[in-house]
Amino acid sequence: MLRSTFIDYHPTADFLENPLVVDRAEGLYYWDLEGKRYFDAIGGIFVAILGHRHPRLMDAVRRQMERVTFVPPLHSIAEVTLDFVERIGEVTPGNLNFVKAFSGGSEAVEAAMKFTRQYHKQSGNPGKYKFVSRYQSYHGGTFGGMSASGGGSRKSKFEPQMAGFPKVFPPTHYRDLFATWEEANRFAAQSFEDVIVNEDPDTVAGVIVEPIGNTGGIITPTEEYFQILRKICDRHNVTLIFDEVITGFAKTGKMFAAQTFGVTPDILCTGKGISAGVIPLGAMIAREDMAEAFSGPRGSNVHFAHGHTFAGNPLACAVGIAVIEEIVEQDLCAKAELLGEYLASRLARLKKLGVIREIRGRGILRGVELTEPTLGLALKKTALQHGIILRIDPSWFAVAPPLIAEESDIDEMCELIEQSLIAAMELAETPKLVRAG
Ligand SMILES: Cc1ncc(COP(=O)(O)O)c(C=O)c1O
C-alpha cells in the first residue's frame, strides 16, 4: 500500500528504507505497528502543542458531534464558529479582531494575500499587488503560498511561479559579513525597503514573513528587525503579514510571536497548533479596520470574494476554543518561556560533541545548527532508530516539545537526541567527536 501514496516533500524510496507507520499516540509518544515507542519532540510537526489525544480536546469534539458537525458556509455559520472568532480576538495583539477560520496554514496564507490585494484595490490603491517575502521561507504548498516561499528546488519543479513575489534574504545570510548579529539584522531589515522602493511602492501590497523562520533553521531575528520592518511597511502603505502557522499558540512564550517580539502586524496567519492536531484548522486574522473596507451596502459587490467548503468547520472550531482555554487557564505561555530556558540549557550541553554551530529560537521552539550537512542526513536515520522524532534538515534540526512536557521529559528527549547525534557522527564518520563530560 505504501507504494500507492506519497510522503510529503520526500522521495518515497527514502521513506521505504525505514518506514514509520504509526499505530497510535498518547501524550508525548507515538507507537508504530511493531509497538516501538517514539518521543515526539516536535509535536507532530509543530502541531500537537498539547500532546496527543488530550482529554479536554477529545471531549470538545465529542460534545460538538452531538450538536452539529457541518453547516454550509455559503449561507450560514455555526454558533461555535462565532464563539471561536470571539475567543481568538481576545488573545491576539492590537485590533487584530477580524477572524476567518480555514482548514490549515496554506489556506490562511492564501486568504491573507487575497484579502490584502482586494483591500488595496478597494481602498484607493489598485496598483498594489506584489508581496515581498524571504528566501529560505515556507508559506504553504499552494501556488500563492509557494510563490511567497523561498525554497529553491522545492519551487523550481513547478515554475513558472506566480508573478509579483520579490524576495529578500533573512538575517542569517549576512551574519558572517557583520561584526554583530544586531548589525546583520539591521541590514537585513533595511533590505525590505530597498526592494520596495526599487519595485515601486505603488505596486507593493504586502510583506509576508515568519517571525521565526523554520525552513532556514529556526532563524530568530532581533526585536529591532521587526521594529524596522514595521516602520518600513507604514512608510509605504504596505500590509505587514506575519505567518504564525508555526510560531503561534504559546510556543515562543506568548500566544503569538508578534507579542514576543513586541510588533503587531496588520494580518496574522495561523494553523498547526491552533487545533493541536485534532481536526484541521487555520485562521486568517486581520485588523478590524481593514475588514471594514469589505462591508458595502446590501446587495453590493463589496465583500471578501473568497471561501472554502470546510472553512470554519464546527468540530474544528470547538477544538480551537478548547486549545485557547487550556493555554490560558494553565498559563502555558509562561510555561513555554520557563521550560524553553531549561530546554535551551539542555541543548547547549550538546556543544561538547563539537558538531554544533549555533542554537537558536525562543520559548520551546528551538533549532540546532550543525557544522556538517552530512550529519543531518545521518541523523534522520539514527533519530528514528533511537525512537525520537525531530524536524531535520541536512544542516540543522528543530524541536518544539508539546507543552505538557516537564523538565524530566526534556531530559529524556535531550538524552535521546545526544545518543542519536553520536550514532549519526559514527555513521557519517564525523571526525570531531569529543566525548567530554
Ligand atoms: C510557516 C508556515 N506557513 C504555512 C504553512 C502551510 O500550512 P499547511 O501545511 O497547514 O497548509 C506551513 C506548513 O508547514 C508553515 O510552516
The ligand as a MOL file (V3000), in Angstrom:
LIG
                    3D

  0  0  0     0  0            999 V3000
M  V30 BEGIN CTAB
M  V30 COUNTS 16 16 0 0 0
M  V30 BEGIN ATOM
M  V30 1 C 5.2030 28.9250 8.2590 0
M  V30 2 C 4.2230 28.0570 7.5290 0
M  V30 3 N 3.2480 28.6330 6.8200 0
M  V30 4 C 2.3220 27.9110 6.1580 0
M  V30 5 C 2.3580 26.5340 6.1760 0
M  V30 6 C 1.3200 25.7390 5.4420 0
M  V30 7 O 0.4680 25.1370 6.3460 0
M  V30 8 P -0.3540 23.8080 5.9470 0
M  V30 9 O 0.6580 22.7380 5.7000 0
M  V30 10 O -1.2410 23.5640 7.1370 0
M  V30 11 O -1.1310 24.1280 4.7200 0
M  V30 12 C 3.3600 25.8840 6.9080 0
M  V30 13 C 3.4280 24.4220 6.9500 0
M  V30 14 O 4.4000 23.8160 7.3160 0
M  V30 15 C 4.3210 26.6700 7.5900 0
M  V30 16 O 5.3060 26.0990 8.2950 0
M  V30 END ATOM
M  V30 BEGIN BOND
M  V30 1 1 1 2
M  V30 2 1 2 3
M  V30 3 2 2 15
M  V30 4 2 3 4
M  V30 5 1 4 5
M  V30 6 1 5 6
M  V30 7 2 5 12
M  V30 8 1 6 7
M  V30 9 1 7 8
M  V30 10 2 8 9
M  V30 11 1 8 10
M  V30 12 1 8 11
M  V30 13 1 12 13
M  V30 14 1 12 15
M  V30 15 2 13 14
M  V30 16 1 15 16
M  V30 END BOND
M  V30 END CTAB
M  END
